């Protein structure tokens, strides 16, 4: 199993259903999202993904899940003349950064996690394998303390 970062830039893509999606995960534990993974086609079913909000404060990890459908081409979310790869994942945690704390870039840039590039230009980059266990621990501790 590999781990990847999927990006959300609110200035490019307004997520109008975010509040409803957060509520659905909290109430039912069931939500699948189809998300752009840039040009990355190496993501496989069962891989772990973290949803990273960039470009607007607060910036950081706001969600996580497990891939249930490998990348496939689809219409670009802002330009219908282009195609991009999308991956489908089952969400296990989703936070709304507009009214909930998220795991910020400042927190991610502490200790050995600082060895990961947390502000990539494109979605679908790999988390360094040697950092995955620590990231999972930090994320689990963060989400447990924020409940």
N, C-alpha and C positions, 0 to 999 in steps of 0.2 A: 504494500500500500504506500502510495506517495501522497504528499500534501502540497496543495497549491493555494495561491492567493487570487481571489476574484475581486475586481475593483468596482466601486460605485462612486461616480463623480456626479453629485447632485446638480452641478451647473450644466451638465450634458444630458442628464436623464432624470426628470422629475418622477419620483416614486410615489405616485398618488395613492397607491394601495398600501403603503408601508404600515400605517396604523392598524388597518384591518389584518394585514399579514402577521404583525406582531401579536395581535389579539388571538388569531387563529392558532398560532404555535403555542401560546400560553394555555389556551382553553382545550385544544384537542391534541396537541403534540404532532399534528399532521399538516405539513405544507411542503409542496415541491415547487421549486423555482427554476425557470430556464434563464440562464445567465450567460452573457458573453464571456468567452475565455480567450479573447484575442485571436492569435494565430496558433495557439497551443492545441495540437491534436493528440498529444501523448497522455492526456487525462483518461483514466479508465474507470469503469464501474467499480465501486468500492473505495476509490481514493477519497481522501479527506480534503475539504475546502474550507477556507476562512474568507469571510466577506469583509473587505477592507474599504472604509470610506475615506476618500481623499479629496483634496481641493477646497473643502469647506470645513471649518472647525465645528465640532470636535472631529479630529481625524484619528482613525484607528479601527480596530476590529470590532464589528457590530453583529457578527453572526458566524455560524458554522454549520456544516452538514456533511453528508456522504453522497458521493456521486451515484446516481441511479441510471444515468443514460450518458453514453460517451458523446464527445463532440460531434455536431453535425452542422452543416451550413444552413444559414437562415438570413433573412433580410436584416440589414443593419438597422439598429434601433433609432438612428437619427438621419440616415440617408438611404432611401429605398432603392437607389441605384447601385448600392454596394451590398455584398454579403459578408458575414462574419461567422465564426464558429460559436455555437452555443452548447453549453453543457447543462444537463438537468440534475439537480441535487435535492435530496430530502433534508430539510432544515431541522436541526436539533436545537439551535438557539438563535433567536433574532431579537435584537434590541433596537429601539428607536432613539437615535442620537439627539433628536430634538427635545426629548424629555426623559431620557434614561442615560446613565453613565455607560460609556463604552471603554474598551481597553485601548487607551490612547497611545499615540506614537511615542510620547515621552516614557510611558511605562514599557513599551516594546523595545525601546532603545537603551534598556538597562541590562547590565550583566552580559552574558554570552548571547542573548537574543539580539544585541546590538550588531552582531555579525551578519544579520539578515538585512537586505535592502527592503525597507518598509514603504518606500514611496516610488514604486515602479511606474514606468510610463504606460504599460499595458497590462491587461488582465491575463491571468493564467500562468504566472511565474511560479516556479517551484520554491518551496521552503527547503532550506538546506537540511538534508536528512539528519545531521547531527544536532539540529536544533528542535526537531519535531517533538520529542518527549518533553522538553522544557516548555515549549509553547503550549502543549496540551495541558501541562500542570498549571501554568500561569493562567490560562483561559478557564480551566475548571475551577481554580481557586477564586478567580475574579467573578465568575458567574454565580458561584455558590454564595459569595459574600454580598452580592448585589440583590439577592432575592429578599 
